[in-house]
């Protein structure tokens, strides 16, 4: 999707892996999506994926994920989270 995303943690925590939408990362993502072994290989672990960020979000913190970023989310404990997707005028080509 081409939207930006926001998350706010009311309780608990979440761990995010964020991958910038470079041409190389997007090509590796497309290849991974079309592969037969998605369940065996975690996209951010692929050697050709560059610039993976790990972000831990705790109670009271908010994260905005920019348009086009590939992301994975892990919830290590029971959590209450609000969030949403939104479109804006920045990065229109990614939307």
C-alpha atoms as a printed R data frame, in Angstrom:
   type eleno elety resid chain resno      x       y      z
1  ATOM     1    CA   UNK     A     1  0.000   0.000  0.000
2  ATOM     2    CA   UNK     A     2  0.979   3.576 -0.502
3  ATOM     3    CA   UNK     A     3 -0.305   5.072  2.727
4  ATOM     4    CA   UNK     A     4  1.641   6.247  5.718
5  ATOM     5    CA   UNK     A     5  0.833   4.492  8.997
6  ATOM     6    CA   UNK     A     6  0.787   5.598 12.631
7  ATOM     7    CA   UNK     A     7  0.700   3.539 15.820
8  ATOM     8    CA   UNK     A     8  0.297   4.719 19.415
9  ATOM     9    CA   UNK     A     9  0.878   2.299 22.290
10 ATOM    10    CA   UNK     A    10 -1.649   2.638 25.130
11 ATOM    11    CA   UNK     A    11 -0.260  -0.381 26.986
12 ATOM    12    CA   UNK     A    12  2.262  -3.111 26.261
13 ATOM    13    CA   UNK     A    13  4.813  -2.876 23.476
14 ATOM    14    CA   UNK     A    14  5.529  -3.641 19.836
15 ATOM    15    CA   UNK     A    15  8.707  -4.304 17.873
16 ATOM    16    CA   UNK     A    16  8.908  -3.006 14.304
17 ATOM    17    CA   UNK     A    17 11.306  -3.847 11.502
18 ATOM    18    CA   UNK     A    18 11.304  -1.075  8.904
19 ATOM    19    CA   UNK     A    19 12.841  -1.347  5.430
20 ATOM    20    CA   UNK     A    20 13.328   1.807  3.324
21 ATOM    21    CA   UNK     A    21 11.656   1.673 -0.108
22 ATOM    22    CA   UNK     A    22 14.827   1.820 -2.218
23 ATOM    23    CA   UNK     A    23 14.751   0.359 -5.743
24 ATOM    24    CA   UNK     A    24 16.881  -2.568 -4.569
25 ATOM    25    CA   UNK     A    25 14.756  -3.323 -1.496
26 ATOM    26    CA   UNK     A    26 11.533  -3.100 -3.505
27 ATOM    27    CA   UNK     A    27 12.901  -5.488 -6.126
28 ATOM    28    CA   UNK     A    28 13.975  -7.989 -3.447
29 ATOM    29    CA   UNK     A    29 10.511  -7.641 -1.858
30 ATOM    30    CA   UNK     A    30  8.758  -8.298 -5.169
31 ATOM    31    CA   UNK     A    31 10.951 -11.357 -5.795
32 ATOM    32    CA   UNK     A    32 10.268 -12.626 -2.250
33 ATOM    33    CA   UNK     A    33  6.494 -12.137 -2.679
34 ATOM    34    CA   UNK     A    34  6.574 -14.263 -5.838
35 ATOM    35    CA   UNK     A    35  8.765 -16.988 -4.329
36 ATOM    36    CA   UNK     A    36  7.575 -20.395 -3.177
37 ATOM    37    CA   UNK     A    37  9.479 -20.229  0.134
38 ATOM    38    CA   UNK     A    38  7.955 -17.184  1.865
39 ATOM    39    CA   UNK     A    39  7.110 -19.270  4.916
40 ATOM    40    CA   UNK     A    40 10.747 -20.398  5.222
41 ATOM    41    CA   UNK     A    41 12.559 -17.090  4.639
42 ATOM    42    CA   UNK     A    42 11.835 -13.879  6.562
43 ATOM    43    CA   UNK     A    43 12.138 -10.933  4.156
44 ATOM    44    CA   UNK     A    44 14.231  -8.635  6.438
45 ATOM    45    CA   UNK     A    45 16.758 -11.478  6.895
46 ATOM    46    CA   UNK     A    46 17.532 -11.709  3.174
47 ATOM    47    CA   UNK     A    47 21.150 -10.620  2.533
48 ATOM    48    CA   UNK     A    48 20.195  -8.234 -0.287
49 ATOM    49    CA   UNK     A    49 17.836  -6.204  1.943
50 ATOM    50    CA   UNK     A    50 19.648  -3.019  2.986
51 ATOM    51    CA   UNK     A    51 19.064  -0.548  5.815
52 ATOM    52    CA   UNK     A    52 16.677  -2.477  8.087
53 ATOM    53    CA   UNK     A    53 15.723  -0.467 11.193
54 ATOM    54    CA   UNK     A    54 14.528  -2.103 14.425
55 ATOM    55    CA   UNK     A    55 12.258   0.077 16.561
56 ATOM    56    CA   UNK     A    56 10.833  -0.896 19.961
57 ATOM    57    CA   UNK     A    57  7.723   1.048 20.921
58 ATOM    58    CA   UNK     A    58  6.517   1.133 24.537
59 ATOM    59    CA   UNK     A    59  3.516   2.562 26.396
60 ATOM    60    CA   UNK     A    60  2.926   6.223 25.571
61 ATOM    61    CA   UNK     A    61  5.059   6.227 22.419
62 ATOM    62    CA   UNK     A    62  3.923   6.907 18.854
63 ATOM    63    CA   UNK     A    63  5.505   5.856 15.567
64 ATOM    64    CA   UNK     A    64  4.775   7.178 12.080
65 ATOM    65    CA   UNK     A    65  5.906   4.916  9.242
66 ATOM    66    CA   UNK     A    66  6.484   6.869  6.023
67 ATOM    67    CA   UNK     A    67  4.854   6.023  2.714
68 ATOM    68    CA   UNK     A    68  6.346   3.018  0.979
69 ATOM    69    CA   UNK     A    69  8.282   1.555  3.907
70 ATOM    70    CA   UNK     A    70  8.024  -2.213  4.101
71 ATOM    71    CA   UNK     A    71  7.423  -3.226  7.706
72 ATOM    72    CA   UNK     A    72  6.890  -6.182  9.979
73 ATOM    73    CA   UNK     A    73  5.403  -5.945 13.468
74 ATOM    74    CA   UNK     A    74  5.843  -8.247 16.472
75 ATOM    75    CA   UNK     A    75  3.798  -7.919 19.661
76 ATOM    76    CA   UNK     A    76  5.808  -9.546 22.484
77 ATOM    77    CA   UNK     A    77  3.122  -9.030 25.134
78 ATOM    78    CA   UNK     A    78 -0.583  -8.259 25.411
79 ATOM    79    CA   UNK     A    79 -0.960  -4.704 24.139
80 ATOM    80    CA   UNK     A    80 -3.577  -2.070 23.418
81 ATOM    81    CA   UNK     A    81 -2.671  -0.015 20.359
82 ATOM    82    CA   UNK     A    82 -4.470   2.563 18.245
83 ATOM    83    CA   UNK     A    83 -3.390   3.577 14.782
84 ATOM    84    CA   UNK     A    84 -4.372   4.198 11.240
85 ATOM    85    CA   UNK     A    85 -3.340   4.766  7.671
86 ATOM    86    CA   UNK     A    86 -3.424   8.125  5.933
87 ATOM    87    CA   UNK     A    87 -2.659   9.754  2.606
88 ATOM    88    CA   UNK     A    88 -0.877  13.096  2.293
89 ATOM    89    CA   UNK     A    89  0.825  15.302 -0.285
90 ATOM    90    CA   UNK     A    90  4.361  14.160  0.513
91 ATOM    91    CA   UNK     A    91  5.685  11.161 -1.371
92 ATOM    92    CA   UNK     A    92  2.740  11.051 -3.766
93 ATOM    93    CA   UNK     A    93  4.700   8.871 -6.186
94 ATOM    94    CA   UNK     A    94  4.859   6.177 -3.476
95 ATOM    95    CA   UNK     A    95  1.112   6.290 -2.928
